[in-house]
Amino acid sequence: MPLNSSDDNRTVSVFTSKLTPTADICVGMAILFVVLISVLGNGLVLVICYRRRKKMVGPELLCVNLAVVDFLCCICFYPLSILSSFHHAWLGENITCVYYGLGCYIFGLCGMFTIAAISIIRYLKTCYSLVYAVWLEGANIRLTCCAIWLVAAVWSSFPLFGWGEYVPEPYGLSCTIAWRGYHTSAKDAFYVICSFACFTLVPVLLTVVSQCQILYKVSRFSYSLSARGIRNNLRHAEKQLSMMFSCISLGFVIAWAPYAIVSFLFIFHKGNWYMAPEGFVFPALFAKSSHIYNPFIYFYFNKTFQRELRCLLLSFWPKLGSNQVGVHIATGHQAPCPIHIQLKERGCIQKKTFDVSQDRTHSKDKKKGRDTHTSSNHIHGRVVYTCWGSSPKNHAIILDNKRAEDSLTVCI
């Protein structure tokens, strides 16, 4: 459908919302919620990946690429859809429609290709690690990321040269490929069919088949070790990693499946009537939810992300972390250190242990021991004051009340 029609009524009807004003506001609020959660979650992922950039392995770069896709898509394009929802019409008409459709299609293809690449690389690493180990290094992963962006940008730019078109969606608050261009010309039909078959169906099939093979291989390997009574920590770590990437991949497919099905059915509609507007709203909103859950999957399955997130939060809010003191009284009269005090700071600080000797009667030894512990227990430039105890008699444990301005709080 041409967007530069001279008929004003037609132009207005194309770019105005087909929903009720209340539904428009609900759609805008839903997209705003997706944007806020996605920017916060994927922003944290990018910050954490930057903090540990020297320790990252090759496949993790694809997760960074996926976070970049989700973050930039929510920043650069979704605000336009939010404002249009509150305005009850698409703002900017043809120019912004092409901008929105082109950008969202580029980032959508990048996300889909990245998911497929993650699945294929995980499959090769799990099932054929000895054969393809050399090809799974960081340099080749970077080339893969560059190829993903290049292919997505080239294919998405075809409508700018007459192969396909970017038009408003049936409900009027978003823009996408003219799926009904299948009926207009041979070039549009070729672009629509290739977009659906080669750039949607094939990546989805590769993702699903690869993830199924990975889960089968890992479960079979775990069963064989369990049958032999072998306990292996690597087995649990591999299962966690496989589950994480499976949730990311299959979650993306599930989120976009309703929208892909509705778009495919819309290809074969003839005439000038559209599908009901609500038939596109809910699949479109469900597809946008794919930007949200990836950070939650990272933080749930990956202990490294959990640890880095705690360290990041403690760097901004030090009061969130405090020291834990564990006191262990040894049994037996011959124990050289009857009282064992252990300090452990929550977060990314390592454990510190202290042994309190039995002889606490001489003040000189006490002062010497205090100086020794105080000078040796610096954590990130801050002093941790230890707790002094006595032998396991009926003597109270005395806490050292001295505290420097930068000293860490000791909680019992």
N, C-alpha and C positions, 0 to 999 in steps of 0.2 A: 504494500500500500504506500503510495508516495506521500511524503510528509510535507512537501512544499506545494500543496494544493492551493489554488486561488480561491477556493470556496471557504469563506471564513467560518461558516457553521461547521463544516467538516473538520477544519483544523481545531476548533474549540472542542468538538466532541472527541477527537483523538487524544488530546492532552488534558482533558478534564477527568476527574475521578468518577468512576462508575459505582463507587460505594457511597454509603450514607456518611454525613459528616461525623457521626459518632464512630463509625467503623474506620474512617480516615485517621481520626485521633488515636484510636486503639492500635492501628498499624504503625503509626509514627512512634508511639510509646514503646511498642514491641521492638522496633528496629533500634530505637535509642537505647533500650536495655541491652540488646546484643552488642551495640557499639561500646558501651561503657565496660561491660564485662570482658569483652574481647581485648580492648585496648589495655585494660589493667592486667589481665592474665598473660597475654602474649608479650606485653611490655616487660613484665617480670621475667618471662622466659628469655627474652633477648638480653636483659641486663645480666642474668645469671650466666648465660652462655658467653657473654663478653668477659665476665669475671674469670671464667675458667677456659678462655679461648685457647690457651697453650696446652691444655690437657684433653681437648676434644679429639675424638677419633673421627674417621671418615663418615660413617653413616649418620653421626649426629649433626653433620652439616646440612643434611636434608631436613632434619627437624627444625633447624634454624631457618632454612628456606621456607618451610611451611609456616613458621611463626611470622616471618616477614610478610608473606602473602596475606595472612589473616589480619595482621596489624595495619598494613598500608591500605588494604581494601576498606576496612572500617574507617580509616582516617580520611581517605581521599574521595570516596564515592557515596557511602551510605548517608552522610549528612545531607546531601542533596535530596535523597529520597525522604528523609525525615522532614525537611522543610516543605517539600511538596505535599506530604501527607497533611501537615498542619494548614497548608494553603488550599487544600482540596483540589489542586491541579498541579500538573507538572511544570516546574519553573524553567524558563529558558527555551522551552519547546525543542526545536530540531537540533540546535547546537549542543545543548546540554544532554539531550537524549543520545546523540552519537557518542559524546564524551563518556556518559555513564555506561552505555552498552558496551563500548569498546573496552573501557577499563575493567569492568566487571567480568567480561568474557576472557580477557587476558589473565586476570588473577584467578578466575575459575579454572581455566586450563592449566595454569601453573600449579594450583593446588591438586588437581586431579593427576597430573603427570608426576608430581612429587610423591603423592601417595603410591602410585604405581611403581615408581623407582625404589621407594623404601621397601615395598613388598618384594620386588624382584631381587634387590641386593640382600635382604634378609634371607630369602630363599636360597640364593647362591652361597651365602656365608654359612647357613645351617646345613645344607645338604651336600654342597660341593666346595667346602672351604679349602681343601688342598689344591683343587684345580684352579679356582678363581681368586685365591688369596692375594695374588699380586695386583689384580685388577680392582680390588676393593680399597685401595689406598686413597689418601686425602686428595691427591692431585686429580685422579679420575673422578672423584665425587664432585670436585669443583667444576670440572668440565661438564659433568652431567647436569649440574645446576644451571650453568650457562646455556647448555643446549635446551633445557626446559624453557627458560625465558625466551630464547630466540625463536623456537618453534611456536610457542604460544603467541608471541607478538606478531610473527609473520602471518599465521593463519587468521588471527583476529583482525588483521588489517585488510583482508580481502574485500569485505563489504565497502571499504572506502574507494575501491576501484571497480565497483559495479557487480561484484560477485556476492550476492546477498545484500542485506540491509538491516540497519538497527532501527527498530520501531518501538513505540510504547506497548507495554503488556496490556492484556484485555482490561485490567482494572484501572489502568491509567496512571499509576504511581511508580512505575519502574520501566526500564527499557531493556530490550534483549534482541536477539536475532529474530528476523521476520520468518518464523517457522512456516507460515502460510505462503512464503515465497516459492514453495514447491510447485505451486500451480501457476506461477506468473511467467517463468522463463526457464530454459534449460540450464543456464548458469546458476540461477538461484536454486533450482532443484538439486544440482550437483553439489553446491555448497552445503545445503541443508542436510542432504543424505550423508555426505562425508563428515560433517560436524557431529552428527548423531552416531554414525557407525564407527568411524575411525578414531574420533577424538572423545567419544563418550563410552561406547559399548566395549571397545577393545581394552582401554585402560581398566575398566571395571572388571572385566573377565580376568585379566592378568592379576589384578589385586586379589580377587576372591580365590582364584586357583592357587596363587602363591601362599596366601595365608592359610588356606586349608592344608597344603602340603607341609608348611612349617609346623602347624599345630600337631599334625599326625606324626611327623618325625620326632618332635620333642616329646610328645606323650609316649611314643614307642620306646624311645631311649630311656626315659624315666622309668617306665615299667620294667625294662630289662635290668636296670640297676637295682630297682627295688626287689625284683625276684631273686637276685643274687645276694641281697642283704647289704648292698653297698650304699653308704651315705656319702653324698658328694654335694658340697656347697655350690659347685658350679652348676649342678643340675637345677637347683632352686633359682639361682640367678638367671640361668638361661630361660627357665619357664616364665619368670617375671618379665624379662625383656621381651620375650615372644608375645606374652599377653598384652604388654603395653603397645607394641606396634600393631598387634591384631585389633585392639580396641580403636586405635587411631584410624587404621585403614578401613575397617568395616563400619565404624561410626560415620566416616565421611561418605561411604557408599550409601548407607541407610538414610543419611540426611538428604542426599541429593536424589535418591531414587524416586520419590513421589513427583518432584518437579520434572525429572527426565521423562517419566511416564506420561504426565499430563502434556508436556511439550510434544512428545511423540504422537499422541492422539490428536493433538491440535494440528499437526501437519496435514492430516487427511480431511480436515473440514473444508467443505466447499461452500460457495455462496458468500454473502456479505454479513452473515450473522456470526457472532462470537459465542464461545463457551461462556457459561455463567461466570461473572467476575470472581465470585467466591471460590470457584474451582481453581483459580490461579493464586489467590492470596495465601491460603494456608500452606500449599506446597512451597511457595516462594519464601515465606517466613521460616518454615521448617528447614529449608536449605541454608538460610542465613545462620541458623543455629550451629552450623558446623564450625563457625569461627570461635565458639565459646569453649567447648569441652576439652580440646587438646591440652591446654595448660593444666587442667584438673587431672587428666590422665598422667601427665608427666610427674606431677607432684605426688600422686598416689602410688605409682609403681616404682619410681626412681628415687632411691634413698639419697643419691648425690644431689638431686634437685631439692629434696627436703632439707638437707644439711646446708646447702648454699642459701636457701631461702631464710633459714634461721640466722645464719651469719649476716645476711643482708638486713634483716629486720633489726638485729642487735646493733648493727653499725649506725642505724638511725635512731633507735630507741634502746639505749643500753639498759634501761630499767626493766626491760622485759626479761632479761637474763639475770640469774642470781646463782650463787654458789650453794651446792648441797654438801653437807657435812655428814659423813658416815663414821660412827665410832664403833670399833670392834674391840672387845676385851678378851684377851687370850686366856685360856684356862691352863692351869698348871703353874707351879711355883718356879719352874726353871725357865720360863719364857723370858727371853732378853728384853722384849718390848711388850709388856702386858697390855698396853693400850695402843691401838692403831687407829689413827685419824686420817680420813680420806676426804679431800676436797675435790669436788667436781663442779665446774661451772656449766650451766646450761648453755647450749649453743655450740659454737665451733671451738671452744677452748678445751684443751686436753686436760686429762686428769692429773692431779697432783696428790701424792701420798706423803704422809708424814708419820714417823714413828716417834712416840714420846717415851723416853726412857723411864725406868722405874725410879731412879734416884732423883727426887725433886726437892731434897732438903736443903741443899746449898744454893744460896741466892746467886753465887757467882756462876755456877753451872747453868742456872736458869737463864740468867742474862746472856750468857754466851750462846746457849741454844736458841734463844729468841732472836738474837742478832743474826745467827746463821740462817734460820728459817726465813727471817724477814728479807735478808739480802738475796736469798736464792729463789724466792717465789715471786718473780715478776712475770706477769702475764700481760703481754701487749703493753708494757710500760707502766702497768698499774700493780700496786702491791696487794698481796693477799695475806692477811694476818691470820695466823693459825690459832687453833684452840688448844690451850694447855690443859693437860689432865694429870691425874695422879695415878698411883698404883691402885689395883682393884680392892681398895679398902673402903671404908665408909667415909670417904672424903669427897667433897663436892668438886665438880669440874668448874674451873675458873676460866671465863672467857676474857681474852685480851680486849679491853675496851678501846685501845688506841686505834684510831682510824685516820688515815690521811684523806685529803680531799679527793684523790683519785682512786682510793682503795675500793676494792670490790666488796659488796655486801655479803656477809656470811650468814646463811640461814640454816637453822637446825630444825 
